């Protein structure tokens, strides 16, 4: 059964996870992606002369949100500040899905990008990008 994408919530914390604040006006969200390295395990005794492989390290790839950017919004200011801070340590974030199971993905990431756009005929937006450090947890 398909689940709806509408209604996802993105949250950040400024106190290590005791309290969470929803980032307002999220238009689009791309949750954390997952990829895995592989390495070859073929040897002279491999059956049928076919190459064999094993799974290696897992990388949790970039996540992003597109927001209707408000330069006066507290959480928008926090995200811009994090993107502009050199040597930032990973911070905690959450995606709360609107699925029937109310899935929550929590992850630590470095805010790597904040790209505002100001088109002449519509609202100001910003794409905010995150690079996870370590894995994520689904609950």
C-alpha positions in Angstrom: 0.0 0.0 0.0 1.4 3.4 -0.9 1.9 6.0 1.8 1.5 9.7 1.3 4.4 12.1 1.3 2.3 15.1 2.3 2.6 16.1 6.0 6.3 15.3 6.6 7.8 17.3 9.5 11.4 18.2 9.8 12.7 19.0 13.3 16.0 20.3 14.9 17.2 20.5 18.4 19.5 23.1 20.0 19.9 21.3 23.4 21.1 17.8 22.4 17.7 16.3 21.9 15.7 17.3 25.1 13.4 19.5 23.1 12.7 19.6 19.3 11.5 22.5 17.2 9.7 22.0 13.8 11.2 23.9 10.9 8.3 25.9 9.4 7.1 26.0 5.8 8.8 22.9 4.5 7.8 22.5 0.9 9.8 19.5 -0.1 12.0 17.0 1.8 14.5 14.3 0.7 15.2 12.1 3.7 18.6 10.4 4.2 19.7 8.0 1.4 21.6 4.8 2.0 24.4 3.2 -0.1 26.8 0.4 0.6 30.3 -0.3 -0.7 31.1 -3.7 -2.0 34.4 -5.5 -2.3 35.4 -8.5 -4.4 35.8 -11.9 -2.7 36.6 -14.0 -5.8 39.4 -16.6 -5.4 40.7 -19.5 -7.4 38.3 -21.9 -5.9 35.2 -19.7 -6.6 32.4 -21.9 -8.1 31.7 -21.6 -11.8 34.3 -18.9 -12.4 31.8 -16.2 -11.3 33.0 -13.2 -9.4 31.7 -12.9 -5.8 31.3 -9.9 -3.6 30.6 -8.9 0.0 29.0 -5.8 1.4 31.3 -3.2 2.9 30.8 0.0 4.7 27.4 1.8 4.6 27.2 5.5 3.9 24.2 7.5 4.8 24.0 10.1 2.0 22.7 13.7 1.9 19.3 14.8 3.1 17.7 18.1 2.2 14.7 20.2 2.7 13.3 23.1 0.7 11.7 25.8 2.8 9.7 28.9 2.2 12.5 31.0 3.6 11.7 33.7 6.2 14.9 35.5 7.3 13.2 36.4 10.6 12.1 32.8 11.5 14.0 31.3 14.5 14.6 27.9 13.0 15.5 29.3 9.6 18.1 31.5 11.3 19.5 28.5 13.2 19.9 26.5 10.0 21.6 29.4 8.1 23.9 29.8 11.1 24.8 26.1 11.2 25.5 26.1 7.5 27.8 29.2 7.9 29.7 27.9 10.9 33.2 26.5 10.2 34.2 23.3 11.9 30.6 22.5 13.0 30.1 19.3 14.8 27.2 17.0 13.8 23.8 18.1 15.2 20.6 16.0 15.6 17.7 16.2 13.2 14.4 14.3 12.7 12.1 13.6 9.8 8.5 12.7 11.1 6.7 10.9 8.3 3.0 11.2 7.8 2.6 7.5 7.2 0.1 5.3 9.1 2.9 4.0 11.3 4.1 7.5 12.3 7.7 6.7 11.4 10.4 8.9 12.8 13.9 9.0 11.4 16.5 10.5 13.7 20.0 11.3 12.5 23.1 13.4 13.3 24.4 15.5 10.5 26.4 18.5 9.5 24.4 21.3 7.8 26.5 21.6 4.6 24.4 24.0 2.5 21.9 26.8 2.7 20.9 28.1 -0.7 18.3 30.8 -0.9 16.5 31.8 -4.1 14.5 35.0 -4.7 12.6 34.7 -7.9 10.9 37.8 -9.1 7.4 36.4 -9.4 7.0 34.1 -6.3 8.1 33.5 -2.7 11.7 33.3 -1.3 12.8 29.7 -0.8 16.0 28.0 0.5 17.3 24.5 0.0 19.1 23.3 3.1 21.4 20.3 2.8 22.7 17.9 5.4 25.5 15.3 5.4 24.8 12.6 8.0 27.6 11.4 10.3 27.0 7.8 11.2 23.7 6.2 10.7 20.1 7.0 11.3 17.4 5.4 13.5 13.9 4.6 12.4 11.2 4.3 15.1 
